[in-house]
Amino acid sequence: MAAKPPVTLQENWKSTLLPWLDRVAEQLDVSGVDLDVDRVHLMTGVVAEGVQRSMAPISAFLVGAAVARGASLEEACAAVEVVTRERAPA
């Protein structure tokens, strides 16, 4: 099964996904936040494969909380990936 292209390169990025994301950011009053959608998807993919799919959105929430406290998106995503990759097999 071929991997999907990064979200920002998908056909519906500009027509559907980006406008939706902008509207959500506006409603949450976080319009000025610099979000790297593809980086977040990469990190949640690591979690989905390394732990469980249901933990991917939870990890994104925790990354958001870390960023709100001052971490960079990259360092927060990288920290989640390190913990996930170091996770002892169940």
Helices and strands as residue ranges (DSSP letters): G 7-9, I 13-17, H 18-27, H 37-50, H 55-68, H 73-86
